[in-house]
Amino acid sequence: MTEATDRIIDALRSGHDHLAAVVHRLTAADLTRPSGASEWDVSQVLSHLGSGAEIGLAALEGATGGTGAPDGDFNKSVWARWDAMTPAERAEGFVTANQALVERYEGLDAGARSDLRIDLGFLPAPVDVATAAGLLLSELAHHSWDIEVAFDPSTPLASAATGPLLDQAGMMLGFLGKADALENRPVAVAVHTTAPERAFGLSVGETVALTGEPENADAVLTAPAEWWLRLVAGRHAPAHTPSSVTLTGDTVTLDDLRRIFPGF
């Protein structure tokens, strides 16, 4: 688990450094450009990430200091402050806030990386560092994509994040997937990813879940791993789907899969 935690924290650093460099190149007009996240411009995505970094740091400090997660009033005050910022302030504030969070995760020693439990405030129980950092990595990677796709429709998810996120892909699937999208029609899809190569199953019935690769699949999805992750996160529009994505079988279509995962 410590090795997996190390990989996730390394990917947080890589993702932060990359997005910070992107942010520093953005003009005032770029910051108000529509992003890949519906209803948010680029600066609003940065506001979401920056406020999330502040709240995430408070949760981490609460875990290491034994004071627990910040309360709802703290979160509301952070969101209100970021909402009131100008686009330029959001951009600069994101870099500062996320740098502080990443540095704090990097500073955890081996014992903390293995044994510390963090109350994030929205899950039923405290989670280990790998889970908490993995959720942060998912936010950073997908919202970085939201920003970069505003300027390059073919941009992929960051490669450094893809492997660690694929390892945790089943964690939020039941929450993100909408089983009733197929009108109670059960489906078993064999999923084959590239970069990295993996094989597993997607089961859609009363719930949506990952399984072992099904022997009698209704369809076979072959896709880059980064697109599979974007599919689950709702960043799967045809304009952002590479030609290497294929789905064989007559029972389910790519549009069916898009309906199962409407995104966040």
C-alpha positions in Angstrom: 0.0 0.0 0.0 2.9 2.4 0.8 4.2 1.9 -2.8 0.8 2.7 -4.2 0.6 5.8 -2.0 4.0 7.0 -3.1 2.9 6.7 -6.8 -0.2 8.7 -6.1 1.6 11.4 -4.3 4.2 11.5 -7.1 1.4 11.9 -9.6 -0.1 14.7 -7.6 3.2 16.5 -7.8 3.5 15.9 -11.6 -0.1 17.0 -12.1 0.3 20.2 -10.1 3.6 21.2 -11.8 2.0 20.7 -15.2 -1.2 22.6 -14.5 0.7 25.4 -12.7 2.8 25.8 -15.9 -0.4 25.9 -18.0 -2.0 28.5 -15.7 1.0 30.8 -15.9 0.6 30.9 -19.7 -3.0 31.8 -19.6 -4.2 35.3 -20.6 -7.0 37.2 -19.1 -9.2 36.2 -22.0 -8.2 32.5 -21.6 -9.4 32.5 -17.9 -12.9 33.4 -18.9 -13.1 30.9 -21.8 -15.6 28.1 -21.5 -14.0 24.9 -20.1 -14.7 21.3 -20.5 -16.8 21.4 -17.3 -20.4 22.4 -18.2 -21.4 25.8 -16.8 -17.8 26.7 -15.7 -15.2 28.9 -17.3 -11.5 28.2 -16.9 -11.2 30.4 -13.8 -14.1 28.7 -12.1 -12.5 25.3 -12.6 -9.4 26.7 -10.9 -11.6 28.1 -8.2 -13.0 24.7 -7.6 -9.5 23.1 -7.5 -8.1 25.9 -5.3 -10.9 25.8 -2.7 -10.8 22.0 -2.7 -7.1 22.2 -2.0 -7.7 24.5 1.0 -10.4 22.1 2.3 -8.2 19.1 1.6 -5.3 20.6 3.5 -7.5 21.4 6.5 -8.7 17.7 6.5 -5.1 16.5 6.3 -4.0 18.8 9.1 -7.0 17.7 11.1 -5.9 14.1 10.7 -2.3 14.6 11.6 -3.2 16.9 14.5 -6.1 14.8 15.8 -8.7 17.5 15.5 -10.7 15.9 12.7 -12.3 17.2 9.6 -13.3 20.9 9.2 -17.0 21.6 9.7 -19.4 22.7 7.1 -19.2 26.3 8.0 -15.5 26.2 7.3 -16.1 24.8 3.8 -18.8 27.3 3.1 -16.5 30.2 4.0 -13.8 28.9 1.7 -16.2 28.5 -1.2 -17.6 32.0 -0.6 -14.1 33.6 -0.6 -13.1 31.8 -3.8 -16.4 32.7 -5.5 -15.7 36.4 -4.8 -12.3 36.3 -6.4 -11.5 37.7 -9.8 -10.4 35.3 -12.6 -6.8 36.3 -12.1 -7.0 35.9 -8.4 -8.4 32.4 -8.8 -5.5 31.4 -11.1 -2.8 32.6 -8.8 -4.7 31.3 -5.7 -5.0 27.8 -7.2 -1.2 27.6 -7.7 -0.5 28.7 -4.1 -3.2 26.6 -2.5 -2.5 23.4 -4.4 1.2 23.7 -4.0 0.7 23.8 -0.2 -1.5 20.7 -0.3 0.9 18.7 -2.4 3.9 19.7 -0.3 2.0 18.5 2.8 1.3 15.1 1.3 4.9 14.9 0.1 6.0 15.6 3.7 4.2 12.6 5.2 6.7 10.0 6.4 6.4 6.2 5.6 4.5 5.6 8.9 1.9 8.2 8.2 1.6 7.1 4.5 0.8 3.6 5.8 -1.2 4.2 9.0 -2.8 7.7 9.0 -6.6 7.9 8.5 -8.2 11.0 7.2 -11.7 12.1 7.7 -12.8 13.9 4.5 -16.2 14.8 5.9 -18.2 13.3 3.0 -17.4 9.6 3.4 -18.9 7.3 6.0 -15.5 6.7 7.7 -12.0 8.0 7.6 -9.8 6.7 4.8 -6.2 5.9 4.3 -3.7 8.2 2.6 -3.8 6.3 -0.7 -7.6 6.8 -0.9 -7.6 10.4 0.1 -4.7 11.3 -2.2 -6.3 9.2 -5.0 -9.5 11.2 -4.8 -7.5 14.4 -4.9 -5.6 13.1 -7.9 -8.9 12.2 -9.7 -10.1 15.8 -9.1 -6.8 17.3 -10.3 -6.5 15.1 -13.4 -10.0 15.5 -14.6 -10.3 19.2 -14.0 -6.9 19.8 -15.5 -8.4 18.1 -18.6 -11.4 20.4 -18.4 -9.0 23.4 -18.6 -6.7 22.0 -21.3 -9.5 20.7 -23.6 -10.7 24.3 -23.8 -7.7 24.9 -26.0 -7.0 21.5 -27.5 -10.1 19.2 -28.1 -7.8 16.1 -28.5 -6.0 16.5 -25.2 -5.8 13.2 -23.2 -5.8 12.8 -19.4 -2.4 13.2 -17.9 -0.4 10.0 -18.4 1.2 10.1 -14.9 -2.2 9.9 -13.3 -3.7 7.2 -15.5 -2.1 4.2 -13.9 -2.8 5.1 -10.3 -6.4 6.2 -11.1 -7.0 3.0 -13.0 -6.0 1.0 -9.9 -8.7 2.9 -7.9 -11.3 3.0 -10.7 -13.9 0.9 -8.9 -14.0 3.0 -5.8 -16.6 5.6 -6.9 -18.2 3.6 -9.7 -21.3 2.8 -7.8 -21.8 6.5 -7.1 -20.9 7.8 -10.6 -22.7 5.1 -12.6 -26.5 5.3 -13.2 -27.8 1.8 -13.6 -31.3 3.0 -14.6 -29.9 4.6 -17.7 -30.5 1.3 -19.6 -34.0 1.0 -18.2 -33.2 -2.0 -16.1 -31.6 -3.9 -19.0 -28.7 -5.9 -17.5 -25.4 -5.7 -19.4 -22.0 -7.2 -19.0 -19.1 -5.4 -20.9 -15.6 -6.7 -21.2 -13.2 -3.8 -21.0 -9.7 -4.0 -22.5 -7.5 -0.9 -21.9 -4.2 0.1 -23.4 -1.5 2.3 -21.8 -1.6 0.5 -19.4 -3.1 -2.8 -20.6 -5.8 -4.1 -18.3 -8.8 -6.5 -18.7 -11.8 -6.4 -16.5 -15.6 -6.3 -16.6 -18.3 -3.6 -16.3 -21.6 -4.9 -14.9 -24.7 -2.9 -15.2 -27.7 -4.3 -13.4 -29.3 -3.0 -10.2 -26.0 -1.2 -9.6 -22.9 -0.4 -11.7 -19.8 -2.2 -10.7 -16.4 -3.5 -11.9 -16.0 -7.3 -12.1 -13.5 -9.8 -13.4 -13.6 -10.1 -17.2 -16.9 -11.8 -18.1 -16.8 -15.0 -20.1 -20.0 -14.3 -22.0 -19.8 -10.5 -22.5 -22.6 -8.6 -24.2 -20.0 -6.3 -25.7 -16.2 -5.7 -25.7 -14.9 -2.2 -25.2 -11.3 -1.5 -26.3 -10.0 1.9 -25.4 -7.0 3.8 -24.1 -7.0 3.7 -20.3 -7.2 7.5 -20.1 -10.4 7.5 -22.1 -12.0 4.8 -19.9 -11.3 7.1 -16.9 -12.8 10.0 -18.8 -15.8 7.9 -19.7 -16.5 7.1 -16.0 -16.1 10.8 -15.2 -18.4 11.9 -17.9 -15.8 13.5 -20.2 -16.6 11.3 -23.1 -18.3 13.4 -25.8 -17.7 12.1 -29.4 -15.5 15.1 -30.1 -13.2 14.0 -27.4 -13.3 10.3 -28.2 -10.2 9.0 -30.0 -10.6 6.7 -33.1 -8.9 3.9 -31.2 -12.0 3.5 -29.0 -14.1 0.5 -30.3 -17.1 -1.3 -29.0 -18.2 -4.6 -30.5 -21.5 -6.3 -29.9 -25.1 -5.4 -30.6 -26.5 -5.1 -27.1 -25.0 -1.9 -26.0 -23.6 1.2 -27.7 -21.1 3.9 -26.8 -24.0 6.3 -26.3 -25.5 3.8 -23.8 -22.2 3.9 -21.9 -22.2 7.7 -22.0 -25.7 7.7 -20.5 -24.6 5.4 -17.7 -21.8 7.9 -16.8 -23.3 11.4 -17.1 -20.3 12.9 -15.2 -19.8 15.5 -12.5 
